[in-house]
Every structure is written in C-alpha cells, then in structure tokens.
C-alpha cells in the first residue's frame, strides 16, 4: 500500500471489517482505534480486527506499508480462538518480526506464490499475533509522556547525533534521563537500549538486502564496536549470521520450466 496523503488532522472514522496486520516499510503516520492513538513507523505497526472504529492522520506526508488481511479461520488458528482481540492494537515490530516481514517481501519477488510466499506470510502472521498478544493494554499516559516518547523515537530513527548516548538524547529533548528511560519503557514495552538496537538492526538488514559485503565498514557506519560486535548482536537477535541473512533476503529465482 502506498499513501500519498498529507493531512495533519484526523480523517473521518472508518469501520475495520477484517483481521489485518499492517507493517510500515517507509514513512510514518498516525492511527486512532478504540480511543487510543499510536504513532506508526517501521518500528511500530498495528493489528486491526473487525468492528474497530479507526481513523488516520498523515502529518509527515506519504508512507509505504504492507497490509496482510487474514481470513477469520486462519486468524482463529493463529490467535487461539475466534473472538480474540488484542489488548492493544499497536504492534511493536521487533527484529524478528522485521526479518519475517522482509522475507515475505523477498518471497513475493521470487514468484513461488503458493508455497514460498504462503509459508513466509504464515510465519509473519504468527510472529505478529504472538507479539501483540504479549503486549499489555494501553497505559493511560499523559500527553506530555506520549510527546516525550515520540520525540525520542524520532531522534533515534532519524539518526540525530544526540541519540548516540542516553544522556545527550535526554538533554536534546529537555528531560532528565531518569524520566526518559522510565516513560519510554512503560509506553513502548521495551527499553531505550533495545529500541535503539532494533533500529540499528533494521539498518543492518537494509544494507545486507542491498548486497553489502563489507561487514567491518558496516559495523563502523552503524555504531557497533567492531565487526565481531555486529555479528554477535545480529546472531543473538535474529538467529542468523549476516552472511546467511544476505542470502535469505535475496529473492529466490523462479525454477526454469522443463519439458
């Protein structure tokens, strides 16, 4: 899905009529569902379920997303029972879910729709349902706290120089590091450290998917201590070495027809 809308205000409410998992590939936008607003970008997607009233705003311009619509019987299978609704629609996209998303897109380019693509979509759905089921309900947070978390996420995802260290990040936002760390963990469900590593791993996957082979230079560019640190972090979070990931993210060629 490609959206080119540019409106800061909330659009008219819509009724969600299916089970849907939406992951952001680029850009960012806002969604409000069940009275709770969420800022969405490649690190946070959402799960929609039938009967939800939702509305959207695009204060930053357009975006590109992957939307997976799940048949009711498949949703019931993945979620455990038919009527299961997530306590929170916002879906934190950890490194494993990000990789599942990327492998889905890679499989789609390979042409084997019935098996390779379906298998990756099922993996993606399972990852997403497990993530959102594990997240607690929305916290009744103050608007200032939400703005604080949004500012920290923006600084980290945009590569702001101040985001290189927790103290400088907090100073740039105008808040104590104690409050920033506490509020961020409560609102996002992960610590600032894990979130920053998640963003860095996303950049690693971007470069590997583009064919990057120089791991030492990649480590330096993305702020890892050295190549060994990069490889340890990637393997710990994703279960694969960078070399294997480069191959997994490459679209599989279609098998030639034989007579």
HELIX and SHEET records of a PDB file:
HELIX    1   1 UNK A   72  UNK A   79  1                                   8    
HELIX    2   2 UNK A   95  UNK A  110  1                                  16    
HELIX    3   3 UNK A  113  UNK A  117  3                                   5    
HELIX    4   4 UNK A  118  UNK A  134  1                                  17    
HELIX    5   5 UNK A  143  UNK A  158  1                                  16    
HELIX    6   6 UNK A  161  UNK A  164  5                                   4    
HELIX    7   7 UNK A  166  UNK A  173  1                                   8    
HELIX    8   8 UNK A  177  UNK A  188  1                                  12    
HELIX    9   9 UNK A  192  UNK A  209  1                                  18    
HELIX   10  10 UNK A  215  UNK A  221  1                                   7    
HELIX   11  11 UNK A  227  UNK A  238  1                                  12    
HELIX   12  12 UNK A  242  UNK A  248  1                                   7    
SHEET    1   A 5 UNK A   2  UNK A   3  0                                        
SHEET    2   A 5 UNK A  63  UNK A  70 -1                                        
SHEET    3   A 5 UNK A  19  UNK A  27 -1                                        
SHEET    4   A 5 UNK A  44  UNK A  48 -1                                        
SHEET    5   A 5 UNK A  90  UNK A  92 -1                                        
SHEET    1   B 4 UNK A  14  UNK A  15  0                                        
SHEET    2   B 4 UNK A  53  UNK A  57 -1                                        
SHEET    3   B 4 UNK A  29  UNK A  33 -1                                        
SHEET    4   B 4 UNK A  36  UNK A  40 -1                                        
END                                                                             
